[in-house]
Amino acid sequence: MTSPASSSPSAGSPDPLPVGSGNLDWQRELVLRVMPMPADSNANGDIFGGWIMAQVDIAGAVPVMRIARGRIATVAVNEFIFKQPVSVGDLLSFYATVTRVGKTSVTVHVEVFAERNPADPQIVKVTEANLTYVAIDRDGRPRQIPTALSV
Protein backbone atom coordinates (compact mmCIF):
# COMPACT_ATOMS: atom_id res chain seq x y z
CA MET A 1 0.00 0.00 0.00
CA THR A 2 1.45 3.40 -0.92
CA SER A 3 0.95 6.43 1.23
CA PRO A 4 2.60 9.85 1.26
CA ALA A 5 4.71 9.93 4.42
CA SER A 6 3.91 13.54 5.22
CA SER A 7 0.15 13.19 5.14
CA SER A 8 -0.56 9.58 6.03
CA PRO A 9 -1.78 8.42 9.42
CA SER A 10 1.13 7.18 11.51
CA ALA A 11 1.13 3.43 11.92
CA GLY A 12 1.62 2.07 15.40
CA SER A 13 1.03 5.41 17.12
CA PRO A 14 0.17 5.16 20.82
CA ASP A 15 -3.42 5.26 22.00
CA PRO A 16 -4.85 8.71 22.64
CA LEU A 17 -4.51 10.13 26.12
CA PRO A 18 -7.25 9.17 28.52
CA VAL A 19 -9.98 11.75 28.89
CA GLY A 20 -9.81 13.56 32.17
CA SER A 21 -6.06 13.05 32.52
CA GLY A 22 -5.56 16.82 32.65
CA ASN A 23 -2.84 16.48 30.01
CA LEU A 24 -3.53 18.59 26.93
CA ASP A 25 -0.97 16.81 24.75
CA TRP A 26 -3.65 15.65 22.30
CA GLN A 27 -2.85 13.11 19.61
CA ARG A 28 -4.46 12.28 16.29
CA GLU A 29 -7.06 9.57 16.76
CA LEU A 30 -8.93 7.37 14.28
CA VAL A 31 -12.54 8.18 15.18
CA LEU A 32 -14.57 6.90 12.21
CA ARG A 33 -14.21 4.54 9.27
CA VAL A 34 -16.93 4.27 6.63
CA MET A 35 -17.45 3.22 3.01
CA PRO A 36 -19.77 5.50 1.03
CA MET A 37 -22.49 3.71 -0.90
CA PRO A 38 -24.21 4.45 -4.24
CA ALA A 39 -27.05 6.31 -2.46
CA ASP A 40 -24.40 8.83 -1.27
CA SER A 41 -23.26 9.68 -4.81
CA ASN A 42 -24.28 11.71 -7.81
CA ALA A 43 -24.87 10.26 -11.29
CA ASN A 44 -21.12 10.17 -11.98
CA GLY A 45 -20.32 8.10 -8.89
CA ASP A 46 -18.74 10.99 -6.96
CA ILE A 47 -19.81 11.24 -3.34
CA PHE A 48 -21.81 14.35 -2.44
CA GLY A 49 -19.76 16.96 -0.59
CA GLY A 50 -22.58 17.42 1.91
CA TRP A 51 -22.39 13.74 2.84
CA ILE A 52 -18.66 14.07 3.49
CA MET A 53 -19.27 17.22 5.54
CA ALA A 54 -21.80 15.39 7.71
CA GLN A 55 -19.33 12.56 8.35
CA VAL A 56 -16.58 15.06 9.23
CA ASP A 57 -18.95 16.74 11.70
CA ILE A 58 -19.65 13.38 13.37
CA ALA A 59 -15.93 12.50 13.45
CA GLY A 60 -14.98 15.85 14.94
CA ALA A 61 -17.60 15.49 17.64
CA VAL A 62 -16.17 12.22 18.99
CA PRO A 63 -13.23 13.64 21.00
CA VAL A 64 -15.24 16.75 21.89
CA MET A 65 -18.01 14.72 23.54
CA ARG A 66 -15.38 12.99 25.67
CA ILE A 67 -13.80 16.29 26.69
CA ALA A 68 -17.09 18.17 27.29
CA ARG A 69 -18.61 15.20 29.11
CA GLY A 70 -22.07 16.05 27.89
CA ARG A 71 -24.09 17.71 25.18
CA ILE A 72 -22.28 19.69 22.47
CA ALA A 73 -23.19 21.61 19.32
CA THR A 74 -21.20 22.54 16.22
CA VAL A 75 -20.82 26.33 16.21
CA ALA A 76 -18.36 26.88 13.37
CA VAL A 77 -16.80 25.24 10.37
CA ASN A 78 -13.64 27.32 10.33
CA GLU A 79 -12.13 25.69 7.25
CA PHE A 80 -13.16 22.86 4.93
CA ILE A 81 -11.00 21.72 2.02
CA PHE A 82 -11.95 19.07 -0.53
CA LYS A 83 -8.59 17.90 -1.90
CA GLN A 84 -9.76 15.05 -4.15
CA PRO A 85 -13.09 13.53 -5.14
CA VAL A 86 -14.39 10.55 -3.20
CA SER A 87 -15.90 7.63 -5.10
CA VAL A 88 -18.27 4.79 -4.29
CA GLY A 89 -16.14 1.98 -2.86
CA ASP A 90 -13.47 4.18 -1.28
CA LEU A 91 -12.84 3.26 2.35
CA LEU A 92 -12.71 6.53 4.29
CA SER A 93 -10.78 6.93 7.55
CA PHE A 94 -11.42 10.04 9.66
CA TYR A 95 -8.70 11.21 12.05
CA ALA A 96 -9.39 13.92 14.64
CA THR A 97 -6.90 16.05 16.55
CA VAL A 98 -8.01 18.45 19.27
CA THR A 99 -6.24 21.76 18.61
CA ARG A 100 -7.76 23.97 21.29
CA VAL A 101 -9.80 23.57 24.47
CA GLY A 102 -11.33 26.77 25.82
CA LYS A 103 -13.70 27.58 28.64
CA THR A 104 -16.83 26.49 26.72
CA SER A 105 -15.56 25.42 23.29
CA VAL A 106 -13.26 22.89 21.64
CA THR A 107 -11.64 23.16 18.20
CA VAL A 108 -10.77 20.03 16.24
CA HIS A 109 -8.81 19.35 13.04
CA VAL A 110 -10.21 16.43 11.02
CA GLU A 111 -8.31 14.70 8.20
CA VAL A 112 -9.98 12.23 5.85
CA PHE A 113 -8.03 9.59 3.95
CA ALA A 114 -9.41 7.33 1.21
CA GLU A 115 -8.15 3.83 0.65
CA ARG A 116 -8.88 3.07 -2.98
CA ASN A 117 -8.11 0.77 -5.89
CA PRO A 118 -8.05 -2.69 -4.21
CA ALA A 119 -5.95 -4.17 -7.05
CA ASP A 120 -3.16 -1.65 -6.33
CA PRO A 121 -4.12 -0.07 -2.99
CA GLN A 122 -3.39 3.61 -2.45
CA ILE A 123 -4.16 5.93 0.43
CA VAL A 124 -4.78 9.59 -0.36
CA LYS A 125 -5.88 12.55 1.74
CA VAL A 126 -9.23 13.67 0.32
CA THR A 127 -10.51 16.22 2.83
CA GLU A 128 -9.45 18.22 5.85
CA ALA A 129 -11.38 20.59 8.06
CA ASN A 130 -11.28 22.64 11.25
CA LEU A 131 -14.45 22.76 13.32
CA THR A 132 -15.41 24.36 16.63
CA TYR A 133 -17.94 22.85 19.02
CA VAL A 134 -19.44 24.36 22.17
CA ALA A 135 -20.51 22.52 25.30
CA ILE A 136 -24.17 23.23 26.02
CA ASP A 137 -26.58 22.60 28.88
CA ARG A 138 -30.10 21.13 28.73
CA ASP A 139 -31.47 24.47 27.53
CA GLY A 140 -28.93 24.81 24.74
CA ARG A 141 -26.88 27.50 26.49
CA PRO A 142 -23.07 27.39 26.61
CA ARG A 143 -21.62 25.74 29.70
CA GLN A 144 -18.12 25.33 31.10
CA ILE A 145 -15.82 22.52 29.95
CA PRO A 146 -14.62 20.53 33.00
CA THR A 147 -11.71 22.56 34.42
CA ALA A 148 -9.13 19.78 34.29
CA LEU A 149 -9.30 19.95 30.48
CA SER A 150 -9.76 23.64 29.68
CA VAL A 151 -6.91 26.07 29.14
C-alpha positions as CSV (number, residue, x, y, z in Angstrom):
1,M,0.0,0.0,0.0
2,T,1.4,3.4,-0.9
3,S,1.0,6.4,1.2
4,P,2.6,9.8,1.3
5,A,4.7,9.9,4.4
6,S,3.9,13.5,5.2
7,S,0.2,13.2,5.1
8,S,-0.6,9.6,6.0
9,P,-1.8,8.4,9.4
10,S,1.1,7.2,11.5
11,A,1.1,3.4,11.9
12,G,1.6,2.1,15.4
13,S,1.0,5.4,17.1
14,P,0.2,5.2,20.8
15,D,-3.4,5.3,22.0
16,P,-4.8,8.7,22.6
17,L,-4.5,10.1,26.1
18,P,-7.3,9.2,28.5
19,V,-10.0,11.7,28.9
20,G,-9.8,13.6,32.2
21,S,-6.1,13.1,32.5
22,G,-5.6,16.8,32.7
23,N,-2.8,16.5,30.0
24,L,-3.5,18.6,26.9
25,D,-1.0,16.8,24.8
26,W,-3.7,15.6,22.3
27,Q,-2.9,13.1,19.6
28,R,-4.5,12.3,16.3
29,E,-7.1,9.6,16.8
30,L,-8.9,7.4,14.3
31,V,-12.5,8.2,15.2
32,L,-14.6,6.9,12.2
33,R,-14.2,4.5,9.3
34,V,-16.9,4.3,6.6
35,M,-17.4,3.2,3.0
36,P,-19.8,5.5,1.0
37,M,-22.5,3.7,-0.9
38,P,-24.2,4.4,-4.2
39,A,-27.1,6.3,-2.5
40,D,-24.4,8.8,-1.3
41,S,-23.3,9.7,-4.8
42,N,-24.3,11.7,-7.8
43,A,-24.9,10.3,-11.3
44,N,-21.1,10.2,-12.0
45,G,-20.3,8.1,-8.9
46,D,-18.7,11.0,-7.0
47,I,-19.8,11.2,-3.3
48,F,-21.8,14.3,-2.4
49,G,-19.8,17.0,-0.6
50,G,-22.6,17.4,1.9
51,W,-22.4,13.7,2.8
52,I,-18.7,14.1,3.5
53,M,-19.3,17.2,5.5
54,A,-21.8,15.4,7.7
55,Q,-19.3,12.6,8.4
56,V,-16.6,15.1,9.2
57,D,-19.0,16.7,11.7
58,I,-19.7,13.4,13.4
59,A,-15.9,12.5,13.4
60,G,-15.0,15.8,14.9
61,A,-17.6,15.5,17.6
62,V,-16.2,12.2,19.0
63,P,-13.2,13.6,21.0
64,V,-15.2,16.7,21.9
65,M,-18.0,14.7,23.5
66,R,-15.4,13.0,25.7
67,I,-13.8,16.3,26.7
68,A,-17.1,18.2,27.3
69,R,-18.6,15.2,29.1
70,G,-22.1,16.0,27.9
71,R,-24.1,17.7,25.2
72,I,-22.3,19.7,22.5
73,A,-23.2,21.6,19.3
74,T,-21.2,22.5,16.2
75,V,-20.8,26.3,16.2
76,A,-18.4,26.9,13.4
77,V,-16.8,25.2,10.4
78,N,-13.6,27.3,10.3
79,E,-12.1,25.7,7.2
80,F,-13.2,22.9,4.9
81,I,-11.0,21.7,2.0
82,F,-12.0,19.1,-0.5
83,K,-8.6,17.9,-1.9
84,Q,-9.8,15.1,-4.2
85,P,-13.1,13.5,-5.1
86,V,-14.4,10.5,-3.2
87,S,-15.9,7.6,-5.1
88,V,-18.3,4.8,-4.3
89,G,-16.1,2.0,-2.9
90,D,-13.5,4.2,-1.3
91,L,-12.8,3.3,2.3
92,L,-12.7,6.5,4.3
93,S,-10.8,6.9,7.5
94,F,-11.4,10.0,9.7
95,Y,-8.7,11.2,12.1
96,A,-9.4,13.9,14.6
97,T,-6.9,16.1,16.5
98,V,-8.0,18.5,19.3
99,T,-6.2,21.8,18.6
100,R,-7.8,24.0,21.3
101,V,-9.8,23.6,24.5
102,G,-11.3,26.8,25.8
103,K,-13.7,27.6,28.6
104,T,-16.8,26.5,26.7
105,S,-15.6,25.4,23.3
106,V,-13.3,22.9,21.6
107,T,-11.6,23.2,18.2
108,V,-10.8,20.0,16.2
109,H,-8.8,19.4,13.0
110,V,-10.2,16.4,11.0
111,E,-8.3,14.7,8.2
112,V,-10.0,12.2,5.8
113,F,-8.0,9.6,3.9
114,A,-9.4,7.3,1.2
115,E,-8.2,3.8,0.6
116,R,-8.9,3.1,-3.0
117,N,-8.1,0.8,-5.9
118,P,-8.0,-2.7,-4.2
119,A,-5.9,-4.2,-7.1
120,D,-3.2,-1.7,-6.3
121,P,-4.1,-0.1,-3.0
122,Q,-3.4,3.6,-2.4
123,I,-4.2,5.9,0.4
124,V,-4.8,9.6,-0.4
125,K,-5.9,12.5,1.7
126,V,-9.2,13.7,0.3
127,T,-10.5,16.2,2.8
128,E,-9.5,18.2,5.8
129,A,-11.4,20.6,8.1
130,N,-11.3,22.6,11.2
131,L,-14.5,22.8,13.3
132,T,-15.4,24.4,16.6
133,Y,-17.9,22.8,19.0
134,V,-19.4,24.4,22.2
135,A,-20.5,22.5,25.3
136,I,-24.2,23.2,26.0
137,D,-26.6,22.6,28.9
138,R,-30.1,21.1,28.7
139,D,-31.5,24.5,27.5
140,G,-28.9,24.8,24.7
141,R,-26.9,27.5,26.5
142,P,-23.1,27.4,26.6
143,R,-21.6,25.7,29.7
144,Q,-18.1,25.3,31.1
145,I,-15.8,22.5,29.9
146,P,-14.6,20.5,33.0
147,T,-11.7,22.6,34.4
148,A,-9.1,19.8,34.3
149,L,-9.3,19.9,30.5
150,S,-9.8,23.6,29.7
151,V,-6.9,26.1,29.1
